[in-house]
Amino acid sequence: MARKYPSWLLRLRINLWPPFMGSGIRVRRIAADFREIVVEMPLRPYNKGYFGTHFGGSLYAMTDPFFALMVLHNLPDDYVVWDKGASIEFIAAGRSRMRATFVLTQDDLDRIVSMTDGGDKHLHLFNVDVVDREGLTVAKVEKLVYVRRKRRKA
């Protein structure tokens, strides 16, 4: 199982992670209870695509690990949590600072726990919008997170 860190330390580690540093992605906030995370990315020459707008791969990268991390930090250690899949729909060209706000609700957690209580796996779908400085949606991202309880050893 992945080691669980306090929110301030996880934020520091993620912000120093080379793929995020190289794209200019910054975690601005991780709530102490890991129920909300805010991520931003300015438009820079090293994350522009051919058309002078945000490179789509960087837009996706800024959303990649967060829902799985939030679920992991909100469940007991006897759960397995993985990213299972994702899709991104590009809505508009991104030409300014991008922001994504990830929210994990109590309803999400209750559903995950109830679906996995008997040892079954559960694929939970999360959604997040990537918005520009004015709040215009630039991309819609769906993340599918795999969750199950660890098998008990005999």
Secondary structure, 3 states (H helix, E strand, C coil): CCCCCCHHHHHHHHHCCHHHHHHCCEEEEECCCCCEEEEEECCCHHHECCCCCECHHHHHHCCCCHHHHHHHHHCCCCEEEEEEEEEEEECCCCCCCEEEEEECCHHHHHHHHHHHCCCCCEEEEEEEEEECCCCCEEEEEEEEEEEEECCCCC
